Amino acid sequence: MKTCFKCGREKPLSAFYRHSLMADGHLGKCKDCTRADVARRRVEKLTDIQAYDRERAKLPHRRARSTILTREWRSKHPGRAAAHSKAERHHRKAPSCCQMCGLPKRLERHHPDYALPSLIVWLCKPCHVMADATRRATEVPERDLF
């Protein structure tokens, strides 16, 4: 048993992360308190991290690499690239709710079938992930002809 210095509760050693530099081999605060601290710091630092990432993405070598990766993806997936381009050109206003779960969340465009690029379904992130997984499970894998 060990007492967490953060919450003051006595808990078994399994409730503490291992830490080789501590006398008993475990961190001084419990896993619950550690997780809460990490989550709080992540929220506090999120804006700083996002600003750093935006600036880092502007570096010349990163922009060049992004361009190369985009070209490779577009050449590997021409149907998907065409559907994405068409969706951008014919930008329609998104509905206020997810078309799968009906919740009012931030929405993303989903193409159920890339052969029909005009067919766009507006989904929230969790529903989009599920819809993509379903589409991938049912679609025939593309094969190289050579």
N, C-alpha and C positions, 0 to 999 in steps of 0.2 A: 504494500500500500504506500501511496505517495500523495502528498498534498500539493495541489496546483497553486502556484504563487499568484495566479491571475484571478481565479474564481474562489480560491480558498477551500475547495471541496477535496475530500480525501477519496482517491480513486485507485484502482489496481494499476500496476505497472503497464499492463496492456493498453491502458487509456492514454499513454504518453508515447510520443515518438522517440525512437532510439537516437542517442547522440553520444558518440564515442568520447567526447571531451568532458562530459559530465561525470561526476564521481560515481554515480550509480548506473551510468550508461544510458540514461533517459533524459529528455528535455525537462525543464522545470515547469512548463505549463502543459496542460492536458491537450489532447488532440482537438477537442471542441473549441477551446479558447484559441488555439493556434489557427484553426480553420477560419474562425471569426475574424481574427486579426488580419490574416492574409486577404480575405474577402474585402474587408474595410479598406486596407491599403490599396488593393487593386482598383476599387472604385475611386479613391482619392487620386491615384496616380494615372488613371485612365486617360484623362485629357492630356496630360504631359506625354504619355506614351504615344497617343494618337498623333500629337503634333510632331513628335520625334520621327515617327514612321512616315508621316507625310513629307517631311523634309528629306529623309533618307531616300524615299522613292524618287525624289527629283535629281539625285546624283546621276551623272552621265552614264556610268557603267551599269547602274541599275535600270535606267531607262532603256539602254541598248539591250540588256538581257530580257527585259519585259517585251520589247519589240520582237526579238527573236522567238521567244516562247509563244507569243501571240500568233506570229506567222506560222510556226510549226503546228499549233493547234488548229488554226484555220485550214491549213492544207490537209491535215489528218481527218478533220470533220467538216467537209464542205457543206453538207446539208444543215448541220447545226449552225454553222457560221452564217449561212444565208438566212435561216430563220431568225437568228438574233439581229442581223442587220435589218431585215424587213420589219421586225418588231420595233426597232429604234426609229426607223423612218416613219412608220405609221403609229406614232406614239398616241395611244389613247389614254384617257384619264382612268386611273385605277378606281375600282369601286371602293366603298368605305369598309367592306368586310371581306374576309377570306371566303372564297367560293366553295371551300371544302368544309371548314369547321364553323364558318359564320361569325367568328370573333373579329372585333375591330382591331387589327394589328397592322404593322408595317407589311406591305405586300410586295411580292416578287412575281415576275412573269414566268409562267410555266408553259412549255410546249409539250403537250401530250404525244404529238406525232410530228416529227421534224419534216415529214413529207407534206404536211399542211402548215406552212409557216404562219398563215394568218390566224390559225386557231390558237388563241392565247387564253390561258386560265390564270386568274390572279389568286395566288396562295400566300399564306404566311410561311415563315421559314420552316417550322416543324412539318406542316402539311406538304410543303415543297419537297422536303427531304424524303418523306414517305412516297410521294407521287413519283419522284425520280427513281427511287428504289424499285417501285412496282414496274415502272417502264423498263428499267434495265433488266429486271428478272424475266420479262416477257419478250423483249426484243431479240432478234437473231443477231449474233455477233458478226461484225464486219470482218470479212476475210480478205487477205491479200490475194490478188489474182495472179501475182507473179511469184 
